Amino acid sequence: MSGPATVIPLPQSVLLPVDGLSERFPVRRVYCVGRNYADHAIEMGHDPSREPPFFFQKNADNLLPPGREFPYPPLSSDVHFEVECVVALKSGGQDIAIENTLDCVYGYAVGVDFTRRDLQAEAKKLGRPWEVAKAFEYSAPVSAIVPASLLGHPAAGRIWLELNGKRLQDGDLNQMIWKVPEIIAELSKLFILAPGDVIMTGTPAGVGAVRRGDHINCGIDGVAQLSINVA
Ligand code: MN
C-alpha cells in the first residue's frame, strides 16, 4: 500500500488482537459511557433516576493490548479501576435505527477504564473537561476481541474484577441502564460511527484505587478475561 509522501512518519494505527485469529482489529475512536449502571452512579453520589448516562472519549492509543503492564500514571495518587464491557464496531453510520445497531458490532472484549479520580473530582468541581482524568496513556487495558460471529450478542452475564485476589466488582451486563443497542443508537445521533470504533459501556459498583505492584484479574463470564499488573 502506498499513499502520498508525508513530512513526518505516519502515526501507527492501534491494533487489537482478535481471539483465535492472526488478523488484528484496527481502532479508530474510543467512546465511553458514564454512569451506565445505577449502583455505580449511586456510589459516585448521583441519582440515576434523574441523570441519564452520557458519553466521553479516550484516544485510540490509550488502549493497552493484553499482556502488557499498566504503568501507574503521573500526577495522581488516586487511580481507580472500572471494569467494562467493550464493544468493537465493524460498521457505523449516523442515526442508526435501534433494530440495526447490533449489525454494526464486530465483537466484544473486557477492559478497564482507569481513571485519575483525584483529577476527575477536581475537573467536576471546576466544571472542566475530563480528558486529564480519563484519556491518559495506557488508561484502557483491553482483552482480545471475541467476534460476535462466535459469541452472539451477550445481553446478560457476570462482569467482575478482582484486585489481588479479592473480588471488588461483581455486576451483570443486564444491569446496564442503556443496553448496547441503545448506546449505539444514541452515539450515532451525536457522531458518525465507523468501522474501528470501540465503545466502553460503563462500570458496575465497587470501583476502587490501585497501587504499584497490584494485580487485577477481571472478566465477563462467557466472553473474555484479562489480567493486568500495575507497574
Ligand atoms: Mn467508566
Boltz pocket constraint, residues with backbone or C-beta under 6 A from the ligand:
constraints:
  - pocket:
      binder: B
      contacts: [[A, 32], [A, 33], [A, 34], [A, 82], [A, 84], [A, 113], [A, 202], [A, 203]]
      max_distance: 6.0
